[in-house]
Amino acid sequence: SGAMTLWQKWFQLCISLSFISIRFWCEVVHLIPFISLKQKESLSMGVLCIGLKTFLASQFQIGSLMDKKAMANGWKSIRASLNRGRGVALLVNHVSKLDGLLLGM
């Protein structure tokens, strides 16, 4: 029970710092005067992806449970569909509060 509490605190700390950092860098991006709003939004999405991937990396137990080869093949298939101009829909079995958000990266 104590280990779970410690683990929950670690998760809360990491997700809080991730979102604070993401928000900060998105605000910085939107302060750049010489790029268009569309470019700012695109850069902000990049910041979001990097921030969420960094959060996922901080959750080492999640990474140890994933089948990395299967995940890589899945993302490769998604990229190929997007490169052909086809839309992609991800169906996520919602077990934890953030699994959909993390898989959406």
Summary of the structure (lengths in Angstrom):
residues: 105
radius of gyration: 16.4
end to end distance: 30.9
largest distance: 52.6
contacts: 212
relative contact order: 0.09
helix: 74%
strand: 0%
